[in-house]
């Protein structure tokens, strides 16, 4: 079966990518270390100022207050009276931006120009007063609707507050008005990724890369968009170029692995995940994905090693369920030696901290493996402990019934199966196994009745075939 990635939403940040495998419905899940935030800029990039060094720059002061003014035709003029106010505020900006914002807010006229509103909004934005800054930018735009930089900065603010629709609105308007800054295109792409418009995201990121070809964030965002649109070959090529520049880039290794899964190349994906592991940046989800890939390819020793690493690196003790699932997969695949090794590690790591139900789950799985390896007495001991503590553990009852049938204790086996039959979740398998026991006793009529009852619960071809064989035997 091909490893076809399926995306599922994850709260507008890391998305999960799955590919269904061949062993017992194994799901290969790429949970991101590499969420959408990786395709966006560092928080510092959102700030409209970068500190006192900017206001000390003579060229900045000249363009801000001198003959250059605001952008001709694209921005409003500053009134002479407002220019004097701004000259006074500049010195205060250098040492205390919050005081400068307060002074400007108090002294600006009620009918201030859009230009003054823009400067005040910038100061508020710099000071982290996002709500006030947004309101002031909106005021500037209402007075001068084509105010390019006001649209751009308000777009940046909206992105910073995760208002991606607002970011799209104002960054798009700034670009429409002539903004060519690579950051504006890149953040527009970031917004489109977060609203899952990948076609638009691709176009925005390509423009960002034209303006800023060395900015990794834009390359990574483009690659993520390509993967989302299943343009996996292009994404792989782009990731390869990025990794050639920086082989320690774990995020690119991870995302390229996702693209390889999209092309049904699981072992190529495994190579990438091993690279992340060698870099020391493999999280539990990465190691689980790696183990699942090896499981699907039938490389059980390597799968076990990846799963063991999940347990061994779990300092906070939060990966029991992932580890138990892995042991169950190995058991279902009849990789009993590997399952036994993993179960031993699980017991050593989590044994003293498990809840009652978790402990019973572990004992039941240990018993299944012990039975498969011929350690029947150990298996029976574990299973008896489970059913004594919780008589509703249908999986343990079924396994214990199989043990008693194997050792010739049919009466006790039937008792265990009848108990399992009374549990809704286990009624169907218990009926089938009861029918098998009746066939072994040559009670074909009773077996047929049990199988018909089972088929009313679940219509399964193999059971239908079994019923036909039993009915034929009953007629002889």
N, C-alpha and C positions, 0 to 999 in steps of 0.2 A: 504494500500500500504506500503511495507517495507521502512524503512528509510535507503536507501542504499547510502553510501557516494560516491560522485563523486569528484575527484580532478581536480582542474584547476590551471595552472601555474601562479605564481605571482612574476614575476621578480626575480626568483632565490632566493627569500627569503620566507616571509610567504606564505604558500600555503593555499587555501581555500578548505574546505571540505563541500559538500552539500548533503542534503538528502531531497528528495521530499516528502512533506506532503500531507495530505488529504483535507485540507480546502482551496479551491480556488487556488490550485497549490502553496501553501506556500512553500518557499524554506528555509530549515534550513541550515544556513551558519555559519561555524566555521571559523572566520577570525582571524587570529592569533595575539593575544598577544604572541603566542608561535611559532614564525617563526623558520626557520632552524638555525638561529644564536643561538637559545637556545641550540641546540645540539652541538655547537662548543665551543671552549675554550674562556676564557676571553683574551682580547688582550695582556695582560702582559705575557701570556704563550708562545707567539711567540718569545720573545726576547732571543737571544742566550746567553746573559749575564744578570746578575741580579744586577750589580753595583760593586762598589769598593770592597765589601766584598769578591767577588770571587777572584779577583786578589791579595787580601791580604792573601788568604788561602794558607799556605805552601804546602799542598798536591796538590793543583791546580798548583802552580808554579812548583812543582817537576814533575808532569805529563806533564806539558806544555813545560818545558825547560830541564828537567833532563834526567835521564837514561831511563825513560819510553818512551819518544818521542811520536810520533803519533802511532796509532794502527798498530801493526806489521802485514804486509801482506795485510791489508785493507786500509792503508793510506801511503802516500809518506814520505820519510825521509826528515828531515831538514838538509840542508847543514851547516857545521860548521860556515861559514861566516854569514849565515842567523840567526843562533842561537845567535850569538853575537848581531846582530841587534835587535832580539826579546828581549834579556835581557835589552837592553837600552830602548825599547819601553814600557816594563811592568810598570815602574814607572810612565810614562806619562799616561798610561791607567787608573791608579787609580784616577787621578785628572782631566783629560781632554781627554775623549775618542775621541772627534773630532780632537783634535790636534794630538793624537796618530795615528789616521787613516791617517791624512795628512802627518805626518812624515814618516810613513811606505810606503805610496804611492810614496813619493818623493825619498826615499832612497833605495827601493828594486831594485835589478838589473833587467835589461830588460828581462833576461832569468830566472827570479825567478822560484823557485820550486812551485809545486801545494800547498805545505804546507804554504808558505808565502802568496800566493793568498787567501788561506782559512782564515788565520788570518785576513788579510785586509778586506775580505768580511764580516767576523763576526763583525768587528768594524763598517763598513759602515752600516750593518743591524741594529746594536745597535743604530746608530746615525740617523736612519730613512732615510738613503740614499738608498732607495730600488732599484732604477734603477741601480745605480753604484754597489750595492752589488750583484744583479743578474748577472751583466756582469762579476764581479770578480769571483763569484762562477762558472760560466760557463767556465771561463778561467782555473780555477783549475781542473774542471772535464775534460776539453779537454786534459790537461796534464796527468791526472791520472783518466781514465774513471771509475774505481771502487772505487772512493773516497767516502766511505760510508757517513761520516758526512757532506761532501759537498752536496751530494744528499739530505740528510735529511734536512739540513738548507735551501737549495734552495727550497725544498718542502714546508717548513714552510713559507718562504717568499712568495711563490706563493699563498698559502692559504690566507695569510694576505692581499694580493692584489686582492683577489677574482678570481685568475686564477686557477680554480679548475682542469682543464685538466693538467696544468703544475704541480699542487700539486700532482695529481695522478701519473704522470710520475716519479717524483723524489722521492716521498715517497715510491712508489712501488719498485723502484730500490734500495733504502736504505734497505728496508726489505729483498729484494732478496739477498743483500750483507751481511745480518746477523743482521740487526738492530732489536732489540726486545723491544724497548722502547714503553710503552703503549701509550704515546702521539703520536708517529708516526702512530700507528694503528688507534687511535681515530681520528686524523686529516684526515687520509686516508678515514675513514668512512664518515666523514663530507663532504669531496670532492665528494664521490660517491653519497651521498644524494642530493647534489646540482646539479649533472648531472643526477639524477633520476635513478641511477643504484642501486636499493635497495637490490638486492641479494648480490652484492659485499659489500655494506654498512653494511649489517647484519654481514657478515663474518668478516669485519674489526673491527666493534664495539665489537664483541664477543672476538676477540683477545685482544683488548684494555682492556676489563673488566677482562680478565685473568691476565693481567699484573698490572692493577690498579683497583681493584674491588670496591674501595670506591669513585671513581670519578663519580660524578652525571652526568656530561656531556655525558659520554660514555653510561651510562644506558639510558639516555633520547634519545640519538641518536639511540640506538638500538630499543627502543620502537617506535620511529617515523618511523623507517624503517619497523617494523612489521606492524604498522597501514597501511602504504602505500601499503604493500603487502597483506592487508586484513587478516593478521594473528592476528585477533582482540583478541581472547582468550589469546594468549601468551602476547600480549601487555597489556591487562588489568591486568594480573597477575603481570607483571613487574611493572606497575604503582602502583599497590596495595602495593608491597614491598617498593617502593620508598616513598609512602605516609605514610606508617607505621613508617618510619624513620623520615619523616618531613611532618606532616599534614598541614603545612602552605605553601606547595609548590603549588602555584596556577597554574603553567604551567602544572604540572602532572595531577591536577584535570581536567584542560581543555582538555588535550590530551586523557585522559582516557574517558572523555565524548564523544569525537570523536569516540573512539573504540566502546563504547556502541551503538552509532548511527549506526555504521557499522554492529552491531549484531541485529539491529532493536529492541533496548531496550531504547526507548526515555525517559521514566520516570527515568530510572537509570542514563541516561545522565543528566536529569534535576536535580537530587540529587547532582551530581558533580558540576553543574553550580551554584546551590544554595550555595554550599560550597565556591566557588570562590566569590560569592556575600557577604557571611558572613565575608570573609577575607578582604572585602573592596577593592578587586582587579578586580571587574567586570567592563570591559569597555562596551561601547555602543553596540559593536558587540556581546559581551557575553550576555548582557541583551536582545538584540533582538532575539538571538538564543533561549534563555530561553522562551521568550514570544511565539515564533513560535512553540516550542515544546508543550506548554500548549494549543495553538490554535488547533494544530492537534489532541490533546487528548480531546478537547471539554471543557477544564477547563478555561472558559473565564475570571473569576475573577482573577485568578492567571496570566493569560496572560496579562490582563490589568495592573496589579500591576508591572509586569516586564517592560512593555512598558512605564508606567508612570515614572519608575525609569530612563529610558533613557532621558526623557524630564527634569526631576528634576535635574539630574546630568550634564546636558549639559551647562556648564559654558560659553563655547565659542559660543553657538548658532549655531552649525553646524549639528544638527541632525533633522532638520525639515522634510526632505524627509523620513527618517526612521520612524519618528513618524506619519507622514501622511499616509504612507503605512500601519502601524499598525492599525490606525483608520479605514482605508479602509477594512482591513481584518476582523476586528470586525463587521463592517457594513455588509459585504457580508455574514458573518456567522450569521446575524440577532441577534448579541449580542448588541442590541441598547443602553441599559443602560450603558454598559461598554464603548461603542464607544463614547457616549455623555460625559462621565467623561474624557476620554482621549482627546477629542476635546476641552473641556473646558481648560484643562491644556495646550494644544498646543497653544490655542489663548492667554492665559495669558503669556506664555513664549516667543512666537515668533511673536505675532500679530503686534507689532510696527516695526519689522525689516524685514517683508516679502516683496518680490518683488511683482509686480502687479499680475503676473501669479500665484505665490504661494498663494497670498491672495484669488484669485478667486477659486483656487483648494480647499482651506479650506472652503470657503463659500458654495461651491457646496456640499461638504461632510456633512457640518453641516445641510444643507437643507434636504439631503436624510435622515439623522437620525431624524430630526424634523418631517418630513412627516411620517416616520415609527412609531414615538411615538404619532402621532395624533396632533402635533402642526402645523397644515396646514397653518395658516396665517403667522406664523414666517417663515416657509419654503418658501412660495410664495414670501414674502418680500426679502429673501436672494437671491432667484433665479432671481427675477426681477433685483436686483442690479447687478448680474453677467452678465446677457444677455444685460443689458443696457451698461455696461462697455466694454463687448466683445461679439459681436453677433456671433462669431465663436465657442463659447463654446458649442459644441454639447451635452455633458453630461448634462449641465444645461438646454438646450432647451428640451431635452427628459424628464427630470424630471419635468420641468414646464408644458409640455404637459400633462403628467400623472395627475398633480394636476388639471389642467383645465378640463380634462375629468371626474375626480372624482367629481367635483363640478357642472358638467353639462354644462360647457362652451365649447361645442364641436367646435365651430367656432374658438375660440382662440387656442384650442388644435391642430386643424389641421394646423393652421398657424405656430405654433412652430415646428410641425413635418415636414412641408414642408421646413422650414428654415434648420432644421437638415439634411434633405435629400440632400440638396445642398452641404453638407460638406463631402468630400470623406471618412473621417474616421468614419462618423456616418451614411452614406447612408444606409447601410444594416439594422441596428436596426430601423432606421426611417421608412424604407419601411415595415418592419414587423409590427411596431406599427400602421402605417397608414392602413395596411390591417386589423388589429384588430378593428380599429375604423370603417372601412367600414362594417365589419361583424356585429358590434353592430348596424349599421344603416341598416342592411339587404341588403346592396349593394354587393352581392356575386361576381358578375362579376368583379367589380372594385377591390375587395379584391384579387380575383384570379390573376388578371393581376399584381398587386403589388407584390404578393408572387412569381410569376414566375420571375419577374425582380430581386427580392432579391436573388433567387436561382441561377441566372446567376452570381451574385457576390460571393456567398458562398453557397456551397452545404451542407446543414445541415439537418439531418434526421427529427428533430422535425418540421422544417418548411415544409419539404416534406409531412409529415403527416397532418399538418395543411392545406396545399394546397388541399390534397385529400379530407379532410372533407368539405372544402369550395366548391370545385367542385361538390361534392355529394349534398350539400345543394342547389347549383345553379340549379341542374337538377330536383329537386322536384317541 
